[in-house]
Amino acid sequence: MTKKGWLLLLLIVPLGSWCPIVELQYLRYDIFVGDNKIGEVVASKNAKGTSTTYSVQTNLSFKVLETYDVNYQLSSSYKNNYLIESALKNIVNGKLEDDVHIKWDGLQYTGQANKKTIRLKERIKHSIAKLYFHEPLGVERIFSEKYTGFEKLKAEPANEYVLHLGDGNKSHYKYSNGICTEVTSTKSFFKIQIKLRR
């Protein structure tokens, strides 16, 4: 190799070694009411260095007493394992039902939840979007972007957890090898199951 080639190699290798590793992961789920598939969930995890963004996109359509067409979008960004920004939009039958955006300003989280001002001083390490990719071992509270508060999480045997939600409903999470494989949400008149595609 020429002298010029060695010089170029010496310049490239250190630069390459400083590039942060990017980890991009997708999980796809089918949504069921009974035996009927009514939609899907696509969850993604994008990790780069000390920053990680979790996104959840849900689309479903079903009829129980009345028709529901739901488009749910959630994005939560973490740095050094703490939430720094989160945004949620929930559109039901073409109407914006939930619009939440919070951001860490160095002292507290501030933002808007359905046009109401939010302020929260407690740092957040675990939120809903993170539950798809990380089994919440030892975690007793999860931050809910929808309800803008901490919800109780109770561990059960066999890698299962029950999340008590702000509206009085519950969501049951099951895990295998640290990844969420199934979520069962109990509503007033029906039960929704979200199952990981195999």
C-alpha positions in Angstrom: 0.0 0.0 0.0 1.3 3.5 -0.8 2.1 6.1 1.8 -1.0 8.0 0.7 -3.2 4.9 1.1 -1.9 4.2 4.7 -2.6 7.9 5.6 -6.2 7.6 4.3 -6.7 4.3 6.2 -5.5 5.9 9.4 -7.9 8.8 9.0 -10.9 6.6 8.2 -10.6 3.9 11.0 -10.6 6.3 14.0 -13.6 8.2 12.5 -15.5 4.9 12.0 -14.8 3.8 15.5 -16.4 7.0 16.9 -19.7 6.4 15.0 -22.4 5.4 17.5 -24.0 2.0 16.9 -27.6 2.3 15.6 -30.1 -0.3 16.6 -33.4 -0.3 14.8 -36.0 -2.9 15.8 -39.6 -3.5 14.8 -42.4 -5.5 16.4 -45.7 -6.2 14.6 -48.8 -7.2 16.3 -52.3 -8.2 15.2 -55.3 -6.9 17.2 -58.3 -9.2 17.9 -61.8 -8.9 19.4 -62.8 -12.5 19.9 -61.7 -14.3 16.8 -62.0 -11.3 14.5 -58.8 -9.4 13.5 -59.6 -5.7 13.7 -56.2 -4.0 13.2 -52.5 -4.0 13.8 -49.8 -2.4 16.0 -46.4 -1.5 14.7 -43.9 -0.7 17.5 -40.3 0.5 16.8 -37.2 1.0 18.8 -34.5 3.3 17.4 -31.4 3.4 19.6 -28.3 5.5 18.9 -25.6 6.0 21.5 -27.3 7.2 24.7 -30.6 8.1 22.9 -33.5 5.8 22.2 -36.9 6.6 20.6 -39.8 4.2 20.9 -42.8 4.6 18.6 -46.2 2.9 18.5 -48.6 3.1 15.6 -52.0 1.5 16.0 -54.8 1.3 13.4 -58.0 -0.6 14.1 -61.6 -0.7 13.1 -64.4 -2.6 14.8 -68.1 -2.5 15.8 -69.3 -3.1 19.4 -72.7 -1.3 19.8 -71.2 1.4 17.6 -68.4 1.6 15.0 -64.9 2.6 16.1 -62.1 3.6 13.7 -59.0 4.4 15.7 -55.6 5.8 14.7 -53.2 6.0 17.7 -49.7 7.4 17.4 -47.2 7.5 20.3 -43.5 8.5 20.2 -41.3 8.6 23.3 -37.6 9.7 23.3 -35.2 8.8 26.0 -31.6 9.9 26.8 -29.5 8.2 29.4 -32.5 6.1 30.3 -34.7 9.1 31.1 -37.7 10.3 29.1 -36.9 13.7 27.5 -39.9 14.1 25.1 -43.2 12.3 24.3 -46.0 12.9 21.9 -49.4 11.2 21.6 -52.2 11.6 19.1 -55.4 9.5 19.3 -58.0 9.9 16.6 -61.3 8.1 16.9 -63.8 8.2 14.0 -61.9 11.1 12.5 -62.0 13.2 15.7 -58.9 14.1 17.7 -59.6 12.7 21.2 -56.1 12.9 22.7 -53.3 15.3 21.9 -50.5 15.2 24.4 -46.9 16.6 24.1 -44.5 16.9 27.0 -40.8 17.7 27.2 -38.1 17.8 29.8 -36.7 21.3 30.2 -33.9 20.5 32.7 -36.0 21.0 35.8 -39.4 19.5 35.0 -41.6 18.2 32.2 -43.9 20.8 30.7 -46.3 20.6 27.8 -50.0 20.3 26.8 -52.5 17.5 27.2 -55.7 18.3 25.3 -55.1 22.0 25.6 -54.4 21.8 29.4 -50.9 22.7 30.7 -48.9 19.9 32.2 -46.0 20.3 34.7 -44.4 17.2 36.3 -41.1 17.3 38.3 -40.5 13.6 38.8 -38.2 12.1 36.3 -39.7 9.3 34.1 -37.7 6.1 33.4 -40.6 3.9 32.2 -43.5 4.8 30.0 -46.1 2.9 27.9 -44.2 2.8 24.6 -41.2 1.2 26.3 -43.3 -1.8 27.5 -43.2 -3.5 24.1 -39.4 -3.9 24.1 -38.5 -4.2 27.7 -40.0 -6.5 30.3 -40.6 -4.2 33.4 -38.7 -6.3 35.9 -38.9 -4.7 39.4 -41.0 -1.7 38.0 -44.1 -0.8 40.0 -45.2 2.3 38.2 -45.4 3.2 34.5 -46.0 6.7 33.1 -49.0 6.9 30.8 -48.8 9.6 28.2 -52.6 9.3 27.7 -53.4 10.0 31.3 -50.3 12.1 32.0 -49.6 10.4 35.2 -48.0 7.3 36.8 -50.1 4.1 36.7 -49.7 1.1 39.0 -48.0 -2.0 37.6 -48.3 -5.3 39.3 -46.1 -8.3 38.5 -47.7 -11.7 38.2 -46.2 -15.2 37.8 -44.8 -16.4 34.5 -43.5 -13.1 33.1 -46.9 -11.4 33.2 -47.9 -7.9 34.5 -51.2 -6.0 35.0 -51.3 -2.3 34.4 -54.1 -0.4 36.2 -55.1 2.5 33.9 -56.5 5.9 34.8 -60.0 5.1 33.4 -60.4 2.1 35.7 -59.6 -0.5 33.0 -56.7 -2.9 33.0 -54.1 -4.1 30.5 -52.4 -7.5 30.9 -48.9 -7.8 29.4 -47.1 -11.1 28.7 -43.4 -11.5 27.9 -41.0 -13.9 26.4 -37.2 -13.3 26.3 -37.8 -9.7 27.4 -40.2 -8.9 24.5 -43.9 -8.3 24.9 -45.8 -11.1 23.1 -49.4 -10.3 24.1 -51.4 -7.5 25.6 -55.0 -8.0 26.7 -57.1 -4.9 27.5 -60.4 -5.2 29.2 -63.0 -2.6 28.3 -66.6 -2.1 29.5 -68.3 -4.3 26.9 -65.4 -6.2 25.3 -61.8 -7.5 25.4 -59.1 -6.5 23.0 -56.1 -8.8 22.4 -52.9 -7.7 20.8 -50.7 -10.7 19.7 -47.1 -10.6 18.4 -46.8 -12.0 14.9 -44.7 -15.2 14.6 
